Amino acid sequence: MRYVLLPGAGGAAFVWHRVVEQLTARGMDAVAVEFVTGDGHGLADYADAAVAAAEGADDVVLVAQSMGGFTAAVAAQRLPVSGIVFLNAMIPVPGESAGGWWEAVGHDAAMRENDIAAGRDPDAEFDIDLYFFHDVPEEERDALEQQEGEADSEAMFAEPCDFPGWPDVPLTVIAGGDDRLFPAAFQERVARERLSVDAHRVPGGHLAALSHPEPIVELLLTAGRTAE
């Protein structure tokens, strides 16, 4: 079995490096995928990269971070998947675009409610440190910024996600308990509505794989055993 780990926006495989290191230390086969981003690159290219990373494996567990959920939907149709794991991930329905997902799931209202409950100004200018890096070690943040490529293309956000539905395999949703971009309660609701599963809460924010990899690894190992 091979874990194929998909990054979110920005396409940097580095977001998974601590998880991959721990899985490998336990004797597991794990690879983090790097996406080539920028104009001219869209969902089909990201799915191709995921499929290439799985070459030679006859049993794949796809693990998607954030916007990587869209790539997982397409790649799962081309791979021998035995499980799919979503970490703070966008979970699409057939035909939905990454740009249209936000309104469809009621993201803005959920994030606003979470900000107010936490005492943050919901109308303040978006602060990447506040919503992405508030719990990420400084050295990890600095390294990630060096790894990230161009911004994802407009086509990536506009392109409908062309897949017939999620395969009939175990689906695991992991929600960072302190995710300020995708609040945990919001993720739990979307998981129930779209996948009919209950989410697992773990410590950490949106980039929990960099800040708190250990509980994520434990859940991945459980997902792998379920799939075997």
CORRA-V89921 format. One record per run of one state. SS is the DSSP state (h for helix, s for strand, l for the rest). FROM is the first residue (numbers start at 1). LEN is the number of residues. If there is no record, write none. Layout:
BEGIN
SS_FROM_LEN ; SS_FROM_LEN
END
This chain:
BEGIN
l_1_1 ; s_2_5 ; l_7_6 ; h_13_13 ; l_26_3 ; s_29_5 ; l_34_4 ; s_38_1 ; l_39_4 ; h_43_11 ; l_54_6 ; s_60_6 ; l_66_2 ; h_68_11 ; l_79_2 ; s_81_7 ; l_88_9 ; s_97_1 ; h_98_7 ; l_105_2 ; h_107_12 ; l_119_9 ; h_128_4 ; l_132_6 ; h_138_10 ; l_148_4 ; s_152_1 ; l_153_1 ; h_154_5 ; l_159_1 ; s_160_1 ; l_161_9 ; s_170_7 ; l_177_7 ; h_184_12 ; l_196_4 ; s_200_3 ; l_203_5 ; h_208_4 ; l_212_1 ; h_213_15 ; l_228_1
END
